[in-house]
Every structure is written in C-alpha cells, then in structure tokens.
Amino acid sequence: MQELTLRDIPHFPPPWAYACAGRPDERRGRIAVRKAFVELKLAFTRAAAEVSGEIGHSLQRIVRQASEPIELWLIRSTLLAALPLDSERANDHRMAVLDALQQVYPGSDAASRQFQRHG
C-alpha cells in the first residue's frame, strides 16, 4: 500500500504558498499584485451590490467567482453602466472601481474615458 503525501493531493501547494517562495523582491512583487487584485475585487463587489435586479445578481456572482483581474476588467463597462446615475453613493463606487482599475492596469485610461462619456 502506497502512502499518500501532501504533494499527491491536487492543488498542492496552495496558490498563496507561491507568495512565500523565491527571492524577497519577487515575493514583494507577487504580494503587491495580489493586494491590488484584492482591492480591485472589493471595489467591484461593493459597486455590484449597488446594482439592483437580475443584472445586479449576475454581476455579483461574476465578481465573486473572479480569480484574475482580467475577469473584472472584462465586465467593467457593464458594471459602470449598470450603476444608478442619480446616486452619490453609486458615483463613489464608480470612482473607487476606476481608481482600483488604474492601480491594476496603470496607463490604461479606457475605463475613465468611458465613464466621462456616460457620467
């Protein structure tokens, strides 16, 4: 009988373990990227909570399931367009999403240009 080790278990080591491996500068970089993604996801989560109806529920589900920044980038225009225009709170969420996108995708102002056209 063969003994099962942790390495035989699927998804071992867990993804977060890679943030602890490597040179210190690589580690800091990976941690910074992960932190920016978490902040982006939180901004999208809060904004999606402001959207009502079926679109709101769909956006919330998509945001919850997102595991990469590109997944959130792809729904940015839908989320920004779905936010109510007459709510200051929604505008605060809109700006938070745009700021978080700018942190993850520096130099890309496509989202802010789109918001300026609609906002």
ZAKOL-331409 format. One line per field, with one value per atom (N, C-alpha, C, CB): residue number from 1; x, y, z; residue in one letter; atom name. Coordinates in steps of 0.02 Angstrom, whole numbers. Each point is the difference from the previous one (the first is absolute). Last residue first. Glycine has a CB too. Example, Ala and Ser with C-alpha at 12.3 -4.5 7.8 and 13.67 -1.06 7.14 Angstrom:
num <- c(2, 2, 2, 2, 1, 1, 1, 1) .
X <- c(642, 42, -39, 59, -44, -45, 45, -95) .
Y <- c(-112, 59, 55, -32, -254, 59, 60, -59) .
Z <- c(354, 3, 37, -108, 104, 0, 0, 62) .
residuo <- c(s, s, s, s, a, a, a, a) .
atomo <- c(N, CA, C, CB, N, CA, C, CB) .
//
This chain:
num <- c(119, 119, 119, 119, 118, 118, 118, 118, 117, 117, 117, 117, 116, 116, 116, 116, 115, 115, 115, 115, 114, 114, 114, 114, 113, 113, 113, 113, 112, 112, 112, 112, 111, 111, 111, 111, 110, 110, 110, 110, 109, 109, 109, 109, 108, 108, 108, 108, 107, 107, 107, 107, 106, 106, 106, 106, 105, 105, 105, 105, 104, 104, 104, 104, 103, 103, 103, 103, 102, 102, 102, 102, 101, 101, 101, 101, 100, 100, 100, 100, 99, 99, 99, 99, 98, 98, 98, 98, 97, 97, 97, 97, 96, 96, 96, 96, 95, 95, 95, 95, 94, 94, 94, 94, 93, 93, 93, 93, 92, 92, 92, 92, 91, 91, 91, 91, 90, 90, 90, 90, 89, 89, 89, 89, 88, 88, 88, 88, 87, 87, 87, 87, 86, 86, 86, 86, 85, 85, 85, 85, 84, 84, 84, 84, 83, 83, 83, 83, 82, 82, 82, 82, 81, 81, 81, 81, 80, 80, 80, 80, 79, 79, 79, 79, 78, 78, 78, 78, 77, 77, 77, 77, 76, 76, 76, 76, 75, 75, 75, 75, 74, 74, 74, 74, 73, 73, 73, 73, 72, 72, 72, 72, 71, 71, 71, 71, 70, 70, 70, 70, 69, 69, 69, 69, 68, 68, 68, 68, 67, 67, 67, 67, 66, 66, 66, 66, 65, 65, 65, 65, 64, 64, 64, 64, 63, 63, 63, 63, 62, 62, 62, 62, 61, 61, 61, 61, 60, 60, 60, 60, 59, 59, 59, 59, 58, 58, 58, 58, 57, 57, 57, 57, 56, 56, 56, 56, 55, 55, 55, 55, 54, 54, 54, 54, 53, 53, 53, 53, 52, 52, 52, 52, 51, 51, 51, 51, 50, 50, 50, 50, 49, 49, 49, 49, 48, 48, 48, 48, 47, 47, 47, 47, 46, 46, 46, 46, 45, 45, 45, 45, 44, 44, 44, 44, 43, 43, 43, 43, 42, 42, 42, 42, 41, 41, 41, 41, 40, 40, 40, 40, 39, 39, 39, 39, 38, 38, 38, 38, 37, 37, 37, 37, 36, 36, 36, 36, 35, 35, 35, 35, 34, 34, 34, 34, 33, 33, 33, 33, 32, 32, 32, 32, 31, 31, 31, 31, 30, 30, 30, 30, 29, 29, 29, 29, 28, 28, 28, 28, 27, 27, 27, 27, 26, 26, 26, 26, 25, 25, 25, 25, 24, 24, 24, 24, 23, 23, 23, 23, 22, 22, 22, 22, 21, 21, 21, 21, 20, 20, 20, 20, 19, 19, 19, 19, 18, 18, 18, 18, 17, 17, 17, 17, 16, 16, 16, 16, 15, 15, 15, 15, 14, 14, 14, 14, 13, 13, 13, 13, 12, 12, 12, 12, 11, 11, 11, 11, 10, 10, 10, 10, 9, 9, 9, 9, 8, 8, 8, 8, 7, 7, 7, 7, 6, 6, 6, 6, 5, 5, 5, 5, 4, 4, 4, 4, 3, 3, 3, 3, 2, 2, 2, 2, 1, 1, 1, 1) .
X <- c(-1044, -12, -14, 71, -12, -66, -18, 14, 197, -50, -70, 85, 99, -9, -52, 118, -52, -41, -13, 48, 97, -68, -46, 44, 184, -27, -73, 115, 3, -17, -27, 88, -14, -58, -20, 34, 162, -60, -62, 69, 178, -54, -64, 86, 167, -60, -56, 37, 177, 9, -59, 120, -89, 23, 11, 55, -190, 18, 24, -84, 31, 16, 25, -85, 15, 54, 23, -44, -143, 60, 61, -69, -146, 21, 66, -120, 20, 28, 23, -75, -36, 65, 34, -43, -176, 47, 70, -95, -79, 14, 52, -116, 36, 42, 19, -56, -97, 68, 47, -48, -178, 26, 73, -118, -3, 21, 31, -92, 0, 59, 27, -44, -158, 57, 64, -80, -118, 19, 59, -118, 24, 34, 24, -71, -63, 69, 40, -41, -170, 20, 73, -82, -53, -25, 20, -94, 140, 32, -18, -1, 26, -48, 37, -82, 191, -6, -49, 118, -49, -57, -9, 17, 167, -62, -61, 54, 161, -4, -65, 124, -81, -9, -9, 68, -15, -68, -15, 9, 207, -48, -71, 80, 98, 2, -53, 121, -53, -68, -4, -24, 232, -47, -72, 73, 105, 10, -53, 124, -109, -35, 6, 24, 89, -71, -41, 30, 206, -29, -74, 111, 26, -22, -33, 93, -109, 52, -25, 47, -183, 63, 59, -49, -246, 61, 62, -65, -171, 36, 66, -110, -39, 19, 44, -107, 13, 54, 24, -47, -139, 61, 59, -70, -142, 24, 65, -118, 9, 26, 29, -84, -28, 65, 31, -39, -178, 49, 69, -92, -87, 15, 53, -117, 38, 38, 20, -59, -86, 67, 45, -47, -181, 36, 71, -109, 7, -29, 45, -64, 173, -58, -22, -36, 274, -41, -57, 100, 75, -43, -47, 89, 82, -53, -48, 79, 118, -51, -58, 87, 102, -37, -57, 104, 45, -41, -42, 88, 63, -51, -46, 79, 111, -52, -57, 88, 98, -34, -56, 107, 30, -43, -38, 81, 78, -59, -47, 69, 136, -41, -65, 103, 61, -32, -46, 100, 26, -49, -36, 70, 109, -58, -55, 76, 128, -36, -61, 108, 36, -35, -40, 90, 49, -58, -40, 63, 138, -48, -63, 93, 86, -29, -53, 108, 16, -45, -35, 73, 94, -59, -52, 71, 136, -37, -64, 107, 43, -33, -42, 93, 40, -54, -40, 68, 128, -53, -61, 86, 106, -30, -56, 110, 14, -42, -32, 74, -21, 40, -46, 89, -192, 39, 39, -83, -154, 59, 39, -59, -156, 51, 65, -91, -108, 18, 55, -117, 17, 50, 20, -47, -127, 67, 54, -50, -188, 30, 70, -115, -19, 27, 33, -88, 89, -52, 30, -69, 197, -16, -55, 117, -197, 51, 65, -56, -162, 6, 48, -116, 37, -7, 4, -70, 196, -67, -3, -12, 212, -45, -71, 69, 105, 14, -44, 117, -122, -32, 11, 15, -7, 33, -37, 112, -160, -16, 36, -113, 182, -23, -10, 60, -81, 39, -29, 31, -29, -42, 44, -92) .
Y <- c(2984, 30, 74, -86, -61, -17, 38, -111, 142, 7, -11, -39, 7, 72, 10, 22, -242, 29, 73, -81, -31, -25, 32, -109, 151, 35, -20, 5, -119, 68, 41, -6, -214, -1, 70, -113, 84, -15, 2, -71, 110, 45, -12, 84, -195, -15, 44, -120, 118, 25, -14, -16, -146, 69, 20, -11, -179, 12, 72, -87, 14, -65, 7, -54, 247, -31, -65, 53, 61, 37, -29, 103, -186, -22, 34, -19, 89, -68, -27, -20, 227, 7, -68, 100, -96, 29, 7, 61, -134, -51, 27, -48, 198, -51, -55, 25, 140, 28, -50, 116, -176, 5, 26, 22, -25, -68, 1, -49, 250, -17, -69, 73, -7, 37, -13, 88, -176, -36, 34, -41, 153, -61, -42, 1, 186, 21, -61, 115, -119, -17, 21, -96, 93, 52, -10, 15, -168, 65, 54, -31, -251, 55, 67, -63, -169, 39, 58, -31, -117, -23, 39, -112, 147, 21, -18, -13, -58, 73, 26, 5, -238, 21, 75, -97, 7, -22, 24, -100, 135, 45, -18, 17, -155, 68, 45, -15, -227, 20, 72, -117, 12, -15, 22, -96, 113, 48, -10, 4, -162, 61, 54, -29, -169, -18, 61, -119, 130, 6, -16, -30, 4, 68, 7, 40, -273, 38, 70, -107, -57, -18, 36, -112, 115, 24, -20, 96, -129, -56, 21, -54, 214, -50, -55, 24, 135, 29, -49, 115, -176, 2, 26, 17, -13, -69, -1, -42, 249, -23, -70, 73, 15, 32, -22, 99, -176, -30, 31, -21, 113, -68, -33, -10, 221, 5, -68, 104, -95, 21, 5, 63, -107, -58, 17, -48, 221, -44, -57, 97, 135, -40, -46, 91, 35, -13, -47, 16, 47, 58, -11, 73, -230, -2, 58, -57, 43, -46, -5, -65, 193, 32, -45, 63, -150, 54, 34, 17, -180, -31, 53, -93, 163, -28, -30, -23, 100, 57, -24, 66, -231, 32, 60, -37, -70, -43, 30, -101, 209, 6, -40, 15, -35, 66, 12, 44, -241, -2, 66, -85, 73, -39, -2, -69, 170, 42, -37, 57, -177, 51, 45, -3, -158, -32, 51, -108, 180, -17, -30, -19, 60, 64, -12, 58, -243, 23, 65, -55, -31, -43, 22, -95, 207, 14, -41, 27, -67, 65, 17, 39, -230, -10, 64, -89, 97, -35, -10, -59, 149, 49, -31, 61, -202, 49, 51, -14, -231, 54, 53, -21, -226, 42, 54, -22, -79, -30, 51, -112, 146, -7, -29, -16, 47, 66, -3, 39, -236, 28, 71, -70, -51, -21, 29, -106, 129, 52, -19, 32, -187, 57, 53, -21, -234, 48, 62, -41, -191, 45, 49, -11, -161, 11, 19, -83, 16, 70, 9, 19, -266, 52, 69, -78, -129, 30, 55, -26, -94, -41, 29, -100, 192, 15, -40, 27, -65, 63, 17, 40, -298, 59, 62, -59, -225, 64, 57, -45, -227, 52, 66, -56, -211, 61, 54, -29, -253, 59, 62, -62) .
Z <- c(-890, 65, -1, 44, -233, 25, 63, -50, -61, -52, 27, -84, 227, -14, -55, 34, 20, 53, -14, 82, -226, -10, 52, -47, 67, -58, -12, -52, 219, 22, -58, 89, -132, 44, 20, 43, -172, -39, 44, -77, 120, 22, -39, 31, 42, -40, 24, -20, 124, -68, -44, 15, 190, -5, -73, 112, 18, -70, -8, -39, 255, -29, -72, 74, 46, 37, -31, 104, -192, -16, 37, -20, 68, -67, -19, -33, 231, 8, -67, 99, -100, 34, 7, 62, -149, -47, 30, -54, 194, -51, -49, 12, 146, 33, -49, 110, -180, 4, 33, 6, -16, -68, 1, -44, 245, -19, -70, 72, 4, 40, -18, 93, -190, -30, 38, -40, 126, -60, -35, -13, 195, 24, -60, 105, -145, 17, 24, 31, -204, 69, 12, 2, -213, 45, 73, -78, -111, -15, 51, -120, 144, -6, -10, 72, -157, 61, -10, 32, -209, 39, 65, -48, -106, -32, 43, -112, 182, 3, -30, -6, -8, 69, 4, 40, -248, 20, 70, -75, -8, -32, 19, -95, 179, 26, -31, 20, -51, 18, 23, 31, -98, -54, 16, -31, 192, -54, -54, 24, 148, 22, -54, 121, -159, 4, 22, 27, -31, -66, 0, -49, 248, -15, -69, 71, 63, -34, -16, -49, 151, 32, -32, 29, 1, -34, 40, -50, 115, -31, -32, -19, 122, 51, -29, 61, -209, 40, 53, -18, -112, -42, 41, -104, 206, -9, -39, 3, 21, 65, -5, 58, -246, 10, 66, -65, 18, -46, 10, -83, 205, 24, -45, 47, -115, 62, 27, 25, -208, -21, 62, -100, 135, -26, -22, -36, 210, -50, -21, -39, 131, 19, -57, 78, 17, -59, 19, -77, 229, -12, -59, 47, 15, 50, -8, 78, -209, -24, 49, -61, 123, -54, -25, -33, 194, 29, -53, 88, -161, 42, 29, 27, -150, -44, 41, -88, 207, -32, -45, 5, 92, 51, -30, 89, -224, 9, 52, -32, -5, -59, 10, -72, 237, 3, -59, 62, -62, 54, 6, 62, -214, -23, 53, -72, 129, -48, -27, -32, 172, 38, -46, 87, -185, 33, 38, 9, -105, -53, 31, -83, 227, -23, -54, 27, 49, 53, -21, 87, -227, -2, 52, -41, 41, -62, -4, -56, 233, 9, -61, 74, -89, 48, 9, 58, -186, -37, 45, -71, 170, -46, -42, -4, 156, 34, -47, 98, -192, 28, 31, -86, 76, -45, 36, -86, 180, -29, -42, -1, 112, 52, -28, 83, -214, 24, 53, -24, -64, -45, 21, -92, 202, 22, -45, 45, -85, 43, 23, 37, -168, -38, 44, -82, 168, -16, -34, 98, -133, 55, -20, 43, -115, 51, -34, 79, -182, 19, 60, -42, 21, -52, 31, -69, 181, 3, -54, 125, -73, -41, -3, 29, 109, -70, -48, 33, 204, -18, -74, 118, -62, 29, -22, 1, 28, -33, 36, -36, 13, 46, -38, 95, -178, -6, 46, -119, 125, 0, 0, 61) .
residuo <- c(g, g, g, g, h, h, h, h, r, r, r, r, q, q, q, q, f, f, f, f, q, q, q, q, r, r, r, r, s, s, s, s, a, a, a, a, a, a, a, a, d, d, d, d, s, s, s, s, g, g, g, g, p, p, p, p, y, y, y, y, v, v, v, v, q, q, q, q, q, q, q, q, l, l, l, l, a, a, a, a, d, d, d, d, l, l, l, l, v, v, v, v, a, a, a, a, m, m, m, m, r, r, r, r, h, h, h, h, d, d, d, d, n, n, n, n, a, a, a, a, r, r, r, r, e, e, e, e, s, s, s, s, d, d, d, d, l, l, l, l, p, p, p, p, l, l, l, l, a, a, a, a, a, a, a, a, l, l, l, l, l, l, l, l, t, t, t, t, s, s, s, s, r, r, r, r, i, i, i, i, l, l, l, l, w, w, w, w, l, l, l, l, e, e, e, e, i, i, i, i, p, p, p, p, e, e, e, e, s, s, s, s, a, a, a, a, q, q, q, q, r, r, r, r, v, v, v, v, i, i, i, i, r, r, r, r, q, q, q, q, l, l, l, l, s, s, s, s, h, h, h, h, g, g, g, g, i, i, i, i, e, e, e, e, g, g, g, g, s, s, s, s, v, v, v, v, e, e, e, e, a, a, a, a, a, a, a, a, a, a, a, a, r, r, r, r, t, t, t, t, f, f, f, f, a, a, a, a, l, l, l, l, k, k, k, k, l, l, l, l, e, e, e, e, v, v, v, v, f, f, f, f, a, a, a, a, k, k, k, k, r, r, r, r, v, v, v, v, a, a, a, a, i, i, i, i, r, r, r, r, g, g, g, g, r, r, r, r, r, r, r, r, e, e, e, e, d, d, d, d, p, p, p, p, r, r, r, r, g, g, g, g, a, a, a, a, c, c, c, c, a, a, a, a, y, y, y, y, a, a, a, a, w, w, w, w, p, p, p, p, p, p, p, p, p, p, p, p, f, f, f, f, h, h, h, h, p, p, p, p, i, i, i, i, d, d, d, d, r, r, r, r, l, l, l, l, t, t, t, t, l, l, l, l, e, e, e, e, q, q, q, q, m, m, m, m) .
atomo <- c(N, CA, C, CB, N, CA, C, CB, N, CA, C, CB, N, CA, C, CB, N, CA, C, CB, N, CA, C, CB, N, CA, C, CB, N, CA, C, CB, N, CA, C, CB, N, CA, C, CB, N, CA, C, CB, N, CA, C, CB, N, CA, C, CB, N, CA, C, CB, N, CA, C, CB, N, CA, C, CB, N, CA, C, CB, N, CA, C, CB, N, CA, C, CB, N, CA, C, CB, N, CA, C, CB, N, CA, C, CB, N, CA, C, CB, N, CA, C, CB, N, CA, C, CB, N, CA, C, CB, N, CA, C, CB, N, CA, C, CB, N, CA, C, CB, N, CA, C, CB, N, CA, C, CB, N, CA, C, CB, N, CA, C, CB, N, CA, C, CB, N, CA, C, CB, N, CA, C, CB, N, CA, C, CB, N, CA, C, CB, N, CA, C, CB, N, CA, C, CB, N, CA, C, CB, N, CA, C, CB, N, CA, C, CB, N, CA, C, CB, N, CA, C, CB, N, CA, C, CB, N, CA, C, CB, N, CA, C, CB, N, CA, C, CB, N, CA, C, CB, N, CA, C, CB, N, CA, C, CB, N, CA, C, CB, N, CA, C, CB, N, CA, C, CB, N, CA, C, CB, N, CA, C, CB, N, CA, C, CB, N, CA, C, CB, N, CA, C, CB, N, CA, C, CB, N, CA, C, CB, N, CA, C, CB, N, CA, C, CB, N, CA, C, CB, N, CA, C, CB, N, CA, C, CB, N, CA, C, CB, N, CA, C, CB, N, CA, C, CB, N, CA, C, CB, N, CA, C, CB, N, CA, C, CB, N, CA, C, CB, N, CA, C, CB, N, CA, C, CB, N, CA, C, CB, N, CA, C, CB, N, CA, C, CB, N, CA, C, CB, N, CA, C, CB, N, CA, C, CB, N, CA, C, CB, N, CA, C, CB, N, CA, C, CB, N, CA, C, CB, N, CA, C, CB, N, CA, C, CB, N, CA, C, CB, N, CA, C, CB, N, CA, C, CB, N, CA, C, CB, N, CA, C, CB, N, CA, C, CB, N, CA, C, CB, N, CA, C, CB, N, CA, C, CB, N, CA, C, CB, N, CA, C, CB, N, CA, C, CB, N, CA, C, CB, N, CA, C, CB, N, CA, C, CB, N, CA, C, CB, N, CA, C, CB, N, CA, C, CB, N, CA, C, CB, N, CA, C, CB, N, CA, C, CB, N, CA, C, CB, N, CA, C, CB, N, CA, C, CB, N, CA, C, CB, N, CA, C, CB, N, CA, C, CB, N, CA, C, CB, N, CA, C, CB, N, CA, C, CB, N, CA, C, CB) .
//
